[in-house]
Amino acid sequence: MKFTAKKTVKTAIVGGALAATALLSACTGENVAGNGAPVKNAAVEQAQPGGGQGAAAGGSSNEDVNCSKRGGQVGAPGRPKMDLIAVAATDGTTPGCTEAYNVITEYYEKLPQAEGPGERVLDVQGKWTCARLTESGTEVVCGVPNSSLQLETRPVEQNRKFPNSTQRVRFTGYDANLRMVRFQPITGQDDPVDGKTYRLPLQKGGEVLSAATLCPGESVTIDDEGYGSLPCDQDQLIEQLREGNPVLALISVNDADQITTVKEIYRP
C-alpha cells in the first residue's frame, strides 16, 4: 500500500472483513475502548507542521514519534484503537511514519495466519517481525532483526507500562526476532503478580549482574540485599533464556521502557 504526501488521496485498506478496520485516518480522538467517531480510511499526511522529518520519511530522532497525531489510530477488527509509535532507537534512528503504517497494516491483514497466543507474524513488508507486546493485551511491537528499527502501538493517551521503575521478575524467554526478553512480574514470594507475560528490550550496553547462574564464578556473588554482583554480558543472560532456564531478577527500567539493569535474585 502506498501513501501520498498531500491530503488529496484517500485509499481503502483492504476488502472483506478488514475493510472495516481503520488503519489510516485523520485524528479521531477515540479512547482506549475504541469509542467515538468512525475512523475513515485515509492516506497519511507526511508534511504537516510540527512533524519531524525523521518521523515522516525515516531518519534520526531523539524521541519517539506518535504517528497517530497525523495519521490516526490503528487497530485490528473488534479491538481497541491504539496510537502508532515510531520508536527512537539508541543509535538515533527512527522508522518513518509511512513505513510504520505500511507495516502495521500488513500485520493486521496477516493476523489470521499469526503464530501462537502472542500472534507473531514474520516477514512483514519483507523484513519486519510483529507480535503482541503481552500475551493477553492488544499492544503490538514490531522490529527488524539485526537492526535498531522498532515501532509499536500503545493505548491512546497512555504511555509505557514500566517506565522509570524497578520490578522483581521471572524471566520466561527471549524473542530473538523482536530482540526482547519475556518476563512475569513477581511478588516477594516469587508468585506472579497478574499472571501476564510482558516483553521489553534490553538497553544496549545495560548492566547484568550474576548471583550464581547467569555467569557462574567460583562462589556465590551477592550484595547485602541478596542480589547478584558479578558483572556478566547481556549475551549470557539471553543464552540462559534461550535454553529455557528460568531466571529470577530485579530489573531497572528507564523512561523508554528499556531494561537498564538486571540483578539476579539469589536462591540457595
Secondary structure, 3 states (H helix, E strand, C coil): CCCCCCCCCCCCCCCHHHHHCCCCCCCCCCCCCCCCCCCCCCCCCCCCCCCCHHHHHCEECCCCEECHHHHCCECCCCCCCEEEEEECCCCCEECCHHHHHHHHHHHHHCHHHCECCCCEEEEECCCEEEEECCCCCCCEEEECCCCCCEEEEEECCCCCCCCCEEEEEEEEEEECCCCEEEEEEECCCCCECCCCCEEECEEEEEEEEECCCCCCCCCCCECCCCEECEEECHHHHHHHHHCCCCEEEEEEECCCCCEEEEEEECCC
